[in-house]
Amino acid sequence: MSRKPTKGYFVRGQFVALGSELDLELKRELKGSDDMSKTDLKKYSDRLQQLGESLLDLRADLMKRLDLSEKLVDAINEAKKITNFEGRRRQMQYIGKLMRGVSEATLAEVEAALDEQNKGSAKGTLSLHLAEQWRDRLIADDEALTHWLQLDASADVQQLRALIRQARKDALATQAQERPGEAVRHGKAYREIFQTVKAALNQDGTEGTNTPKDPDDDEEHT
């Protein structure tokens, strides 16, 4: 007795049997989001909404790289102008709806642009903290200047020493006039040391990785 032929079809030269895993997979692809569960649809919708909201804070240079429709860009710019809570909420819902028409490739580019911006912000914050640490260290410790010059050989030593001396004088004068509960006020020299150190760190492109080790650090931990 002859065997009954398997029903199916050919896709790109490959036979696909009806009911097979490949058949089901191809059908899922054709159906697209219609085959997603309600939970998956909600997660996907929330993701698009969040990406749309994040685009409001994306830098202009990063925004220009993205392949976004003119309608979506206009909606984002309009949302930035809205101050009314309800009006902004409705506009964000509209942006979320427009985001559904964005391709997965472009969505990936959006996420990459946001990641690039966030990393840049984190790097800038680290640089500021490092500059603050060096400023306080230079004012508090004479030996800190020696360590700093190893990091910034082109520093104007005389000017930096003058600023440090002035910052110390200002600190003593402030302490004498200080009242309980008042915020500490710093003089011009204090701020100029910070700007000098920050500029050197940014120009050097270092985030503290090349900072010479202070021998006093070992003593503090022994």
N, C-alpha and C positions, 0 to 999 in steps of 0.2 A: 504494500500500500504506500502510495507516494505521500511525502510529508507536505503539509499545507504551508505555502509560502508565508514568510513573516511580513506583515504589513509595515510599511514605513515610507521613507522618502530620502532623497539625497540632498545634502548641503555641502557645497564646495567640494563635490566629488566624493563625499563620505556618506555611506548609508546610515540613516538614523532610524532605529526600530521604534515603532509607536509604544509608548509606555516605558521606554528605557530611561536611565538616568540622564543621558544626553538629551533625549527628547524633552524631558521635564525641565532641564536647565535652559534649553533654547526657548521654551514657552515662557519661563519666568522672565527671561531677558526681553521677550516681546511684550509681555504685560507690564514690565517696568514696575513703577511704584504701586500699581493696582494690586500687586501680589504681596505687598508689605503689610505687616500687621499694624494695628492701630498704635501700638507702643512704638514700633519702628518709625511710623509716620510722624508721631509726636516728637520723637527725638530728632528726626531729620528737620522738622519744621523749626524746632527750638534752635538747632545749630544754625540754620539760615538766618533766623531772627537775631541771634547773637552776633553773627558775622556782619549783618547789616548795621547793627548798632555800633559795632567796632569801627566800621568804615567812617563814621562821623568824626572820629579822632585820628584817622590815618593822615600822615603827612602828605602834603600836596605832591611832592616828588615821587612818593611811592604810589599814590593814587593814579598818577599819569601812566604808570607802567601797566595797569590792569586793563583788560579788555572788557570794560563795562559798557552797557548800553547808555545812550544819552538820557533816556528816560530815568534810569536808575541814578545816574549822577545828579540829574536835576532834583530828584526826590531827596537825595542825601543833602544837597546844598539847601533845599527848602527846609528840611528838618532842623538844620543848624540855626535857622532864624526863628523857629517857633519856641516861645517861652511858656505858653499855656500848657498845663500838664495833659489835659484831655486831647488837645490838638496834637501835641507831640506823640501821644500814645497811638492815635489814629494814623499819624504819618509813619510811625515805625512799623505798624501793621502793614501798611501799604508797601513799605520798603521790603518787608519780609516776603510779601507776595511776589514782588518783582525779583527777589533773589531766587525764587523757584525756577526762573527761566535762565539762570546762569549755569553754564556748563560745569561739570566736575573739575575740568582742567583749570578753569578760571577760579573756581572756589579754592582750589589748592594754591593758586597764585595769591589769592587774597590772604589765606592763612600764612603763607610764606612772608608776605609783606608785613603783616601784623607781627610776626615773630621777629623779623628784622628790626622793626621799630622798637619792640619791647627789649630786645637785647641791647640796642643802642642806648635806651633809657637806663637800663641796669648798669651799663658800662659807665655812663656819665655820673650816676649816683656814686659808684665805687670811686671814681676819680675825685669827686668832691670830698668824700670821706677821707681819702688818702691825703688830700691837700690840707684838710683841717687837722689831721694828725701831725703832719710835718710842721705846720704853723705853730701849733701848741708846743711841740717838741723843741723847735728852734728858740722859742721865747723862754722856755723853762730850763733848757740845758745848753751850756756853752759848747759841749762836745758834739751836740747835734749838728752844728754848722759844719764841722769836719766831715761828718757822715753825709750831709747833704751835698757838699762839694764833690764827693765821689760819684754822686748821681748826676749832678749838673755842673760839669767842669767849666761851662761858659758863664756861670753866674757872676754878677757884679758883686764881689765880696764886700767891698767898702760900703756900697749902698745897702746891702742886706744887713751888715753889722749895724749900720746907723738905724735902720728900721727896727731891728731887734732891741737896741738900746732904748729907742723912743717908746716902743711898745711896752717895755718893762717899766719905764717912768710913768706912762699913762696908767698902767695897771695899779701901781702904788698910789697914784693920785686918786684913782677911782675908788680904791679900797678905803681911803681916808674919808671920802665923802659918801660912801655907800650907806644906804638905810635898809633895815630889814624888810624883806618882801619886795624890794625893787629889783627889776631886771638889770643884769649886768650890762654896762655900757662900755663899748670898746672904742679906742681912738682910731685915727686914720692910719697910723703905722700898722696896727693889728690887721686891718683890712688889706693894706697894700702887701703885707707879707703873704697873705692868703692868695691874692691875685698873682703874685710873682711865682709862688710855688705851683699853683694850678696851671699857669701858662707853661712852665717848664715841664710838668708832667704830661700835658697834652701834646706838646711839641715832640717830646721824647717817645711818645706812644707807649709808655710803660704804665702798668697798673700796679706797681709795687713789686713786680717779680724780680727786678734788678736792684732793688733797694738793698744796700750793704747791710749786713747783719750787725746790730749793735751789740758789742761785747757785754754791755750791762744787762742785756736780756737774759744771759745765762745766769748771772748773779741773782736776778730776781726770782728765778725758778729753782735755785739750789737750796 
